[in-house]
């Protein structure tokens, strides 16, 4: 179905490190505050984390160039001006902490130390009406990466929630910046249970596994898997829909959707532009954006 997935290989801003990647840009460092512990058993400065990720990358473009910061407001907000200034596709920003992380529809995304918070500059060679497929490619890639690093089955709820056993472990946010797109990916990796957002029923890999994962390995896997799915999207958009469906938990379920209009029905499929098709009593409805809640359908006792 499109090929074999390759094997694994501002005032808010704190200390950071930039790596040149394929573009040959000079290295640089922003002055700032001390580093925090971000990997499994050792403290890593932004510079050492950038170097370790750079050494482990198996990508052609994603993560090249790479900037890692101890703290930013939002990695998407850091990446957007880089895109407007002509940064090459694959330019990546990673933060150890986000103070103003956000999800879809402007919601706050709690982003404490221990998570993987990153954004990638994209320059899609797609018609604008196909850009919603970027989120499906990113979520399928992230689900692959998290699942393989953590050895857990990771599922996707339309359009971009990453779930482990019905609990949210991460998400994807696609935003536009001129002719570019910014793909933000957030994963609750080594976030302690007490630091998780209780309002959304979040979990973390640390809480689920009982031990931390290596954030460097996870970052390399996410960038590698995302790049592979992004390239597949450009070669064969229908194949990326198939990859997304392999992880999906939405289709075939009774759902409630909050968006431009609220509706309830059965999620039947996603169309060629990534919209959710919901069968309601009034007919088939096409949902371009919205929040989806999976409903439990009770079967009458016989």
C-alpha positions as CSV (number, residue, x, y, z in Angstrom):
1,X,0.0,0.0,0.0
2,X,2.7,2.5,-1.0
3,X,5.9,0.7,0.1
4,X,7.5,-0.8,3.1
5,X,8.0,1.5,6.1
6,X,11.8,1.7,6.7
7,X,13.3,0.3,9.9
8,X,14.1,2.4,12.9
9,X,17.3,4.2,13.0
10,X,11.7,35.7,22.5
11,X,11.2,36.1,26.3
12,X,9.9,32.6,26.5
13,X,13.0,31.3,24.8
14,X,15.7,29.7,26.9
15,X,19.1,28.4,25.9
16,X,19.3,26.9,22.4
17,X,21.6,25.3,19.9
18,X,21.4,25.2,16.1
19,X,22.8,22.6,13.8
20,X,23.6,23.3,10.1
21,X,22.1,20.1,8.6
22,X,22.1,19.9,4.9
23,X,21.9,23.6,4.3
24,X,25.4,24.4,5.6
25,X,24.1,27.2,7.8
26,X,26.6,28.2,10.6
27,X,26.1,26.9,14.1
28,X,24.9,29.3,16.7
29,X,23.7,29.4,20.3
30,X,21.4,31.7,22.1
31,X,22.3,32.7,25.6
32,X,19.9,31.5,28.3
33,X,19.2,29.4,31.3
34,X,20.6,26.0,32.4
35,X,19.6,22.8,30.8
36,X,17.2,20.3,32.1
37,X,17.2,16.5,32.2
38,X,15.5,15.3,29.0
39,X,16.8,11.8,28.1
40,X,16.6,8.6,30.0
41,X,19.4,8.7,32.5
42,X,21.4,11.9,31.8
43,X,21.0,15.6,31.7
44,X,21.4,17.1,28.2
45,X,22.0,20.6,27.2
46,X,20.2,21.8,24.1
47,X,23.5,21.6,22.2
48,X,24.2,18.0,23.3
49,X,20.6,17.0,22.4
50,X,20.9,18.6,19.0
51,X,24.2,16.8,18.4
52,X,22.8,13.4,19.5
53,X,19.8,13.8,17.3
54,X,21.9,14.9,14.3
55,X,24.1,11.9,14.8
56,X,21.1,9.5,14.8
57,X,19.0,11.0,12.0
58,X,18.4,8.8,8.9
59,X,16.5,11.5,7.1
60,X,17.2,13.4,3.9
61,X,15.6,16.7,4.9
62,X,13.7,16.5,8.2
63,X,15.8,17.7,11.1
64,X,18.2,19.4,8.7
65,X,18.8,22.1,9.9
66,X,17.9,21.6,13.5
67,X,17.5,24.0,16.5
68,X,16.9,22.7,20.0
69,X,15.9,25.1,22.9
70,X,15.5,24.5,26.5
71,X,12.3,26.6,26.5
72,X,10.2,28.5,24.0
73,X,6.6,29.8,23.9
74,X,5.6,27.5,21.0
75,X,7.8,25.6,18.5
76,X,5.3,26.4,15.8
77,X,5.8,30.1,16.6
78,X,9.5,29.7,16.4
79,X,9.4,27.8,13.1
80,X,6.9,30.2,11.3
81,X,9.3,33.1,10.9
82,X,12.0,30.8,9.7
83,X,9.6,29.6,7.0
84,X,8.8,33.1,6.0
85,X,12.5,33.9,5.8
86,X,13.0,31.0,3.3
87,X,14.2,28.2,5.6
88,X,14.4,25.0,3.6
89,X,11.9,22.2,3.9
90,X,12.7,20.0,6.9
91,X,13.9,22.8,9.1
92,X,13.1,21.6,12.6
93,X,12.6,23.3,16.0
94,X,12.6,21.2,19.2
95,X,11.9,22.5,22.7
96,X,12.4,20.8,26.0
97,X,9.6,22.9,27.4
98,X,6.8,25.0,25.8
99,X,5.2,27.7,27.8
100,X,2.5,28.5,25.3
101,X,2.0,25.2,23.5
102,X,-1.3,24.9,21.7
103,X,-3.5,22.4,20.0
104,X,-6.2,22.8,17.5
105,X,-8.8,25.6,17.8
106,X,-6.4,27.6,20.0
107,X,-6.5,25.2,22.9
108,X,-3.7,25.2,25.4
109,X,-1.4,22.1,25.1
110,X,0.4,21.4,28.4
111,X,4.1,20.9,27.4
112,X,6.3,20.3,30.5
113,X,9.8,19.0,30.6
114,X,10.1,15.4,29.6
115,X,7.9,15.6,26.5
116,X,8.9,15.8,22.9
117,X,7.8,19.1,21.4
118,X,8.8,19.8,17.8
119,X,7.8,21.6,14.6
120,X,8.9,21.0,11.0
121,X,8.8,23.5,8.1
122,X,7.1,21.9,5.1
123,X,6.9,23.2,1.6
124,X,4.1,20.9,0.1
125,X,3.9,20.3,-3.6
126,X,0.2,19.8,-3.3
127,X,-2.9,21.7,-4.1
128,X,-4.1,23.7,-1.2
129,X,-7.2,21.6,-0.8
130,X,-5.0,18.6,-0.2
131,X,-3.1,20.2,2.7
132,X,-5.4,18.6,5.3
133,X,-3.7,15.4,4.3
134,X,-0.5,16.7,5.9
135,X,-2.0,16.1,9.3
136,X,-2.9,12.6,8.5
137,X,0.6,11.9,7.2
138,X,2.1,13.5,10.4
139,X,-0.1,11.5,12.7
140,X,0.4,8.2,10.9
141,X,4.2,8.8,11.0
142,X,4.2,9.8,14.7
143,X,2.0,6.8,15.6
144,X,4.5,4.5,13.9
145,X,7.4,6.1,15.6
146,X,6.0,6.1,19.1
147,X,4.7,2.6,18.7
148,X,8.0,1.2,17.7
149,X,10.2,3.1,20.3
150,X,7.8,2.3,23.1
151,X,6.6,-1.1,21.8
152,X,3.0,0.0,22.3
153,X,0.0,0.0,19.9
154,X,-0.6,3.7,19.1
155,X,-3.9,4.6,17.4
156,X,-5.1,7.8,15.8
157,X,-8.5,9.5,16.3
158,X,-9.5,11.9,13.5
159,X,-8.0,14.2,12.8
160,X,-4.8,14.2,14.8
161,X,-5.0,12.7,18.3
162,X,-2.5,10.0,19.2
163,X,-4.0,7.5,21.6
164,X,-2.9,4.5,23.8
165,X,-5.8,2.6,25.0
166,X,-8.3,5.5,24.5
167,X,-6.0,7.9,26.4
168,X,-4.3,10.8,24.6
169,X,-0.6,10.5,24.4
170,X,0.1,13.2,21.8
171,X,-1.2,15.2,18.9
172,X,-0.5,17.1,15.7
173,X,-1.1,20.7,14.7
174,X,-0.7,21.9,11.1
175,X,-0.6,25.7,10.5
176,X,0.2,27.7,7.5
177,X,2.9,30.3,7.1
178,X,2.7,32.0,3.7
179,X,3.4,29.3,1.1
180,X,4.8,26.9,3.8
181,X,3.1,24.7,6.4
182,X,4.3,24.1,9.9
183,X,3.7,20.7,11.3
184,X,3.8,20.7,15.1
185,X,4.0,17.3,16.9
186,X,3.7,16.9,20.7
187,X,4.2,13.7,22.5
188,X,3.9,13.1,26.3
189,X,7.0,11.0,26.5
190,X,8.7,11.2,29.9
191,X,6.1,13.5,31.5
192,X,5.4,12.4,35.1
193,X,1.7,11.4,35.8
194,X,1.3,14.4,38.1
195,X,2.2,16.8,35.4
196,X,-0.3,15.5,32.9
197,X,-3.5,17.5,31.9
198,X,-6.3,15.7,33.7
199,X,-9.0,17.5,31.7
200,X,-8.3,15.6,28.5
201,X,-7.5,12.2,30.1
202,X,-3.9,12.4,29.0
203,X,-1.3,9.8,29.6
204,X,2.4,9.5,28.9
205,X,4.9,6.9,27.9
206,X,6.5,7.1,31.3
207,X,3.2,6.6,33.1
208,X,2.2,3.7,30.8
209,X,5.5,1.9,30.7
210,X,6.8,2.7,34.2
211,X,10.2,3.8,32.8
212,X,11.4,6.6,30.6
213,X,12.1,6.4,26.9
214,X,15.1,7.9,25.2
215,X,14.0,11.3,23.8
216,X,16.8,11.3,21.2
217,X,15.8,8.0,19.8
218,X,12.1,9.1,19.8
219,X,12.9,12.4,18.0
220,X,14.9,10.6,15.4
221,X,12.1,8.0,14.9
222,X,9.4,10.7,14.6
223,X,11.4,12.7,12.1
224,X,12.2,9.7,10.1
225,X,8.7,8.2,10.0
226,X,7.1,11.6,9.3
227,X,9.5,12.2,6.4
228,X,8.7,8.8,4.9
229,X,4.9,9.4,5.2
230,X,5.3,12.9,3.8
231,X,7.1,11.7,0.8
232,X,4.5,8.9,0.3
233,X,1.8,11.5,0.4
234,X,3.4,13.3,-2.6
235,X,3.8,10.1,-4.5
236,X,0.4,8.5,-3.8
237,X,-2.1,10.4,-1.7
238,X,-4.5,7.4,-1.6
239,X,-1.7,5.3,0.0
240,X,-1.3,7.8,2.8
241,X,-5.0,7.5,3.5
242,X,-4.5,3.7,3.7
243,X,-1.6,4.2,6.2
244,X,-3.7,6.5,8.3
245,X,-6.6,4.0,8.3
246,X,-4.3,1.3,9.7
247,X,-3.9,3.3,12.9
248,X,-7.5,4.8,13.0
249,X,-10.0,4.2,15.8
250,X,-12.7,6.6,14.4
251,X,-14.1,4.9,11.3
252,X,-17.1,2.6,11.9
253,X,-17.8,4.2,15.2
254,X,-20.7,6.2,16.4
255,X,-19.4,9.8,16.8
256,X,-20.4,13.2,18.0
257,X,-18.7,16.1,16.1
258,X,-18.4,19.7,17.3
259,X,-17.5,22.1,14.6
260,X,-19.1,24.5,12.1
261,X,-22.2,22.4,12.9
262,X,-22.7,19.9,15.6
263,X,-23.8,16.4,14.5
264,X,-24.0,12.8,15.5
265,X,-23.7,9.7,13.3
266,X,-21.4,6.9,12.2
267,X,-18.0,7.8,10.9
268,X,-17.8,6.0,7.6
269,X,-14.5,7.1,6.0
270,X,-12.2,9.9,5.1
271,X,-12.3,11.4,1.6
272,X,-9.4,12.2,-0.8
273,X,-8.9,15.5,1.0
274,X,-8.8,14.2,4.5
275,X,-12.4,15.2,5.5
276,X,-14.3,12.9,7.8
277,X,-17.5,11.5,6.2
278,X,-20.2,11.0,8.8
279,X,-23.5,9.2,8.1
280,X,-26.4,10.9,9.9
281,X,-30.2,10.5,9.7
282,X,-30.1,13.5,7.2
283,X,-27.5,11.8,5.0
284,X,-23.7,11.7,4.5
285,X,-22.1,14.8,6.0
286,X,-18.6,16.0,5.2
287,X,-16.6,17.3,8.2
288,X,-13.5,19.4,7.3
289,X,-12.6,20.4,10.9
290,X,-14.0,19.8,14.3
291,X,-13.7,17.9,17.5
292,X,-14.7,14.2,17.5
293,X,-16.0,12.2,20.5
294,X,-16.3,8.5,20.1
295,X,-19.6,7.4,21.4
296,X,-20.4,4.1,23.2
297,X,-23.3,2.4,21.6
298,X,-25.2,0.1,24.0
299,X,-26.7,-3.0,22.5
300,X,-30.2,-3.9,24.0
301,X,-30.3,-7.0,26.0
302,X,-32.0,-9.9,24.3
